[in-house]
Amino acid sequence: MNKKLSTATLCVQGGWTPRKGEPRVLPIFQSTTFKYDTSEQMAQLFDLEAEGYFYTRLQNPTNDAVAAKIAALEGGVAAMLTSSGQTANFYAIFNICQAGDHFISTSSIYGGTYNLFAVTMKKLGIEVTFIDQDADDDTILAAFRPNTKLLFGETIANPGCSVLDIERMARIAHSRGVPLIVDNTFATPVNCRPFEWGCDIVTHSTTKYMDGHATAVGGVIVDSGNFDWEAHHDRYACLTEPDPSYHGLIYTERFGKAAYITKATSQVMRDLGSIQSPQNAFLLNIGLETLHLRMQRHCMNAQRVAEYLQSDERVAWVHYCGLPGDKYYELGQKYLPNGSCGVISFGLKGGRDVAIRFMDNLKLAAIVTHVADARTSVLHPASHTHRQLSDEQLREAGVEPDLIRFSVGIEDVDDIIADIRQALEA
């Protein structure tokens, strides 16, 4: 597919180009296994000497078409689908980290990712240092160690809605010879393409806006192909030195710009196996076809809702980078000039108890653990997704105890605002 095509066209037609007599719609290749005529043909596949399909845990035509579409949307060289966004973030880091290594993450990330980094990865011997993304350069640079392998952040933080200064973070990471990995779930490539600002690897929970309809859990890792692993040969020996599990193959020599994503697929996915099912990839592709349309509506509705909340005297505070005067308004204009996303965070006067009563009185907006789909939904992170964190940890993660995460859907915005109004009055 021509990379010069617009985002809208790539959403609809990227990844799958049918030939004469083939289905116009991407088919579901619902097979674990693919047949070959000779033993030698199969051997070449297992040695990564030939391209092709042999087992869906490693590659599947449906998955590959959808991954190619997302790679094109982000402007990357290749992508790999995973079973969830959590898996995408785990594999993205585990692909270049092992026991004894260290990485740095912004503290304002999604609570599940925070717990993955702080608790589970620590059990694997991989240590994380959390930093305030708004700290000055010297403070962030002080967090780096000789064994630091990467810097991680979210374009738009879930649920605090802070905006990452991608260009600055990329400059800091590169000054220490490590890649910047950015979770671009909330912005989507429709509203921000982190590679254009110096980011090296992008992840998504495709469960959110990309799917858009709360039908299929999934994730994706996209490789820009821009980070020079060989320039830091010793630090990334996993990519630049022979892999004994593939007869001494060296990923940077064999696969060049696709070294990182090839290793993620052929080694990490091979061994851990958290694949996205072809059925889910098919559903994800249907969602992607309208992503550019839905994001416009999400952002248009959210802007109206944020303005309404800001004007209501019962609301204590609102975080949405589309509001002039918001702490992240300038960064939003730089990185997200066409709109950010449909997620707003706000607090009500009266604190946590009032927030819970407000949510319980909503009728159109549903209390769900999900966010970023066509239907308006609401959550109180301190009581739900972040309930494992103390109030101090919540604040470190950019989540006030009274924070309400309001995910504005694509319904009629006047109906959404009327629902908020009646819940506030109740």
N, C-alpha and C positions, 0 to 999 in steps of 0.2 A: 504494500500500500504506500502511495506517495506521501512522504512526510510533510509535504507542503500543504496538504489538505487542512482545512480548518478544523477546529475542535468539534464543531457541530457535526461535520461530515464524518470524522473519525468515530464519534460516539455511535453513529448509525451504521457505518460500513467498515470500520477498521477491523483488522484481524482476520476476517474471513472473506476471501475473494473466490466465489464459486466459478468453476470452469463449466464448459458446455455440458448440459445435462445434469449438473449437480444441483442440490437443493439451494434455494436462495437463502433460506434461514439456516444458520449454523446448526448442524445435527448434534444429537447427544450420542457420543460413542460410548455406549454403556457396556463396555467390555473390559475385563481385567487384563486380557491377554491378546497378543498380536502374533500372527503366524509368519514363519519364514521357511524357505525351501531347504536350506543347508545349515549344518552346524556352524560353519565358518561365518555365515551371515550373522548369526546370533552372537558369536564370539566377538566380532568386530563392534557390535553394539555395546557389549559389556565392557569392552576396553576403551570406549569412547572414541573409537577410530572411525565410526560411521554414524550417520544420523538416522533416526527411525524410532519406531515404537515397539516396545516388547512387554512392558508391564506398567499399568496405570499408576502405580505408586511413584514412578519416576516421570513418566510423561504420558499424556493423553491428548488426542487431536482437539477435542472440545476445549480442554483446559488451555492448551497452547494457543488456540485462536483468541481466547478471551485475554490471556496474558499479553499477547502481542498487541491487542487493542489498547490495553491499559499502558503498556510501554510506549506506544505511539502517542497517546494522550499526554503522558508525562515528558515525552522527549527523551526516553531512555533507550538503551541498546537491547534490553531484554527484561523479562519479568517472570516470576514464579508464583503461582497461586498456592495458597495454604488453606488449612481447614478453618482458620479464624484469624482475626486481627492480632490476638494474643500470640498465636503461633508465628505470625509474620514478624512481630517485634522480637520474639525470642530467637528465631532462626537468623534474623538479620544481624544480631549481635553474636550469637553462638558460632556463626560462620567464620568469625575472625577472632574470637576469644576462647580461651581455655583456662583451666584451673591455674591460678596465680596471676591472672590478668586483671586489669582495672579499666573501667570506663566512667564517663561523666554524663550525667543527665540533668536536664532542667527539672526542678522540683514540682512544677505545676502540671505535670502530665496526669493522664487518666489514672484513677485509683488502682485499677487492676494491673496496669503496667508498672506503677510504683511498687506494688506488692511483689510482682514478678522480679523486678530488679533488686529490691531491697532484701527480700526473704528467700525466694526460691533459687535465684542465681547465686546468691551467697552460699547456699548449700552445695553448689557445684564448684565452689572455689573462685568464683568471679565476683569481684568487689565493685561497688558503685559509689560514687560521690555525687550527691545532689547539690545543685547550685541554683541560685536565684538568677533567672534569665535576664533580669534587669540590672544585675550587678555590673560594676565597671570592668573593663578588660583585665586589669591587673588582678582583681579578685577571682575572676574565672580562670585566668592563666595559672594562678596559684594552686588550683585544684589538680593540675596535670602532674603525672608521675612518669618515671621512665617506662613503666609497664602499662601506661594508658593506651588503649586501642581505638577509641572513638569518642565522639560527642553526640548526644542524642537530644532531640526536642520535638515539640508538636507545633505545626504551623499556627493552629488555633487551639489553645489548651482546653481540654475537656475535664471539668465543667467550667473552669474559671473564665474562659473566653479571652485570656491574654494572647497577644500576637507576638510570635517569635521574630526577632530581627535576624532573618536567615543569612543575609549577606555578612553581617558582623560575626555571627557564629561560625560561618564557613571560613572567614578570614582567621579567626582565633584557632579553629581546629587545624587548618592547613599550616599555620605558623608553628605548630607542634607536630606536624607530619602525620596527622590522623584524619580520617574521613568524618564528615558530618552526615548523620542519619536523621531524617525528618519524617515524622508521622503526619501525613497530609490528609488524614481522613475527613476532617470537618470542611476544609477548603475545597477539596477535590481538584483535579487538574483543570477543571473549568474555570475556577477562580484564582488558582495559584499554581505555578509550576516551579517548585523549589530548585530544580536543576539550573534554571536560568539565573539564580542568585548564588550559585556556587555549591549547593548541596550535592552530595555524592550518591546517596542511596535514599530512596523513598519507600515508606511502608503505608499501607492502608488497612483499616478494617473495612472490607468491601460490604460487610453486613449493613453499613450505614447508608450514606447517600448513593453510593454506586449501585447497590441493589435497590434501595429506595422504597421497598414495599414490605419490609420485615418478613421476607420469605426464606432467605438462605444465609446462614452464617458462613463467613469466609474472610480471607485476607490475601494480601499480595505484597511481594517485595519487588521493587523496580531498581535496576542498576543503571546509573548514568553512563558507566563505562569511562568516566573521566578521572577517577582517582588513580594515581601512578603507584601501584603496589610495589613495583620493582625499585622505585626511588627510595623505598623504605624496606629494602629486601629482608633484613634480619627481623624487623618487627612483625612482618607478615609472612613468616616462613611457611605458614599453612598454605599460602598461595604461590610462593616463589621457590619452594624447595620440593623435592619429590614426595608424592603421596604414596606411602607403602600399600595402601588399600587399592591402588590402581597401577600396580607394577611400576611405581616410580614416576608416574606422570606429573609434570609440573604445569599447573593451571595457567600461569601467566605466559609461559612459552607456547602452550598449545592453543589457548583460547583468547589471548590478547585482552581486548577491552571487555570481553564477556567472562573473564576469569572468575570474578566474584560470584556471579549468578550461576555459572556452570558448577562451581564447587557447592553452592547452596543446594542445587538440585541433585547432583550426582553423588554427593557425600552426605550432607545433613538430612535431606529428604529421604535418601536411600536408607539411612540408619534409623531415623526417628519416625518418618512416615505419616506426618499429619497433612495428608493431601486434601484438597477440595474435591468433592465428588463431581463427576461430569454433569450430573443432574443439577447440582448447585451452580456450577459454572454456566450452564445453559440459562438458568434463571437470572444470574448476575448479568449475563449479556443482554437479556431483555431489558433489565434495569438501565444498563449503560446507554441503551439506544435513546432514552429520554432524559439522560442526566443533564444535558445542557439546558433543556427546557425547564426541568424541575428546579434546578439551582436558581434560575432567574426568579421563579415564583417564591421559593423559600426565602430568598434575600429580600424581595419586595415586601412580602408579608411581615418578615421579622423586623424590617425597618419601621413599618407602621406600628407594630406591637411595641417595640422598644420606645418609640416616641410617646405612645399612649402611657406606658408604665412610668416613664420619666415625668409625665405631667400629672400623675395621680399623687395626691398628698399622702396617701396611705403607704406608698412605696418608699422605702428608706434609701435605696440605691439601685442602679442598673449598670451592668457591664455589657456593652455591645459596641464594637469598634466603628460601627457606622454612625454613631452619635457624635456630633461635634462636641469637644470638651471631654470625651472619653480618654482615659489614660493612653489607650492604644490607637486613638484615631489617626495620628500621623503615620504610624506603621501600617495601619489598615489601608490608608490611601496609597502607600508605597507598594505594598505586596498584594493587596486585594481591591484594586480600584473599581472592579465591576461588582463588588459585593463580597461578603465574607461567607456567611452560612446562615442557617435558620435558627441557630441556638443562641439563646439569651440567658444570662444569669442575673438574678436580682434578689433583693431581700426586702422583707416587709417590716414596717415599724411594729415592734412587739416581739420580734425574734423568732426563735425556732418553733414555739408552740403555735403562734399565729400562722407561720408558713404551712405547718401541717394541716391546720383547720382550713386554710385557703385551698390547699390541694384537694382535700376531701370534699369540697363543695363544687369543684369543677365538674362539668357535665360533658362538654365536647372534648376537652383535653383529658387523656387517660393517664393514670399513674401506671407507668410501666418501667421496666429495667432497660428499655431500649431508647434510642435517640436517633434523630436524623432520618426519618422516613416520611412518607406522604401524609401521615396522620399526625396531628398535634399531640404531643405527649409531654409529661411533666414528671420530675423526680426531685426528691430531697436528698442529695448525695450523702450528707452527714448521717442520715437514717438508713440509707440504702447502699449505694455502690462504694462509699468510703467509710462505712460504719466500723471497719477494723482500725481506723486511724483515730488517735486522740485529738482533742481540740487544737493542741499545739501543732501536731502533724498536719491536721487539716489546713491550718493557716499557712504552714510552710509550703503546702501544695497549692496554695492560692484558692482554697475553698473555705469560705466563712461558714461557721456552723448554721447560719440562717439561710444559706444560699439555696435558691430554687433554680433548678436547671429546666428551662422552658424551651422545648423544641417545637418551633413553629412549622406547621405542615403547609400543604398547598390547598387547603380549603379556602372558602371565601373569608378574607381577612376581617370583615365586619362581624361575621359570626364568631371568630376567634376572640376578638376584642369584647364582644358582648358576653361571652362566657367568662372571661377574666373579670369583667365589671360585676356580673352577678355574684361571682365567688367572693370578690372583695366586699361586696355589700352584705353577703351572708355571714 
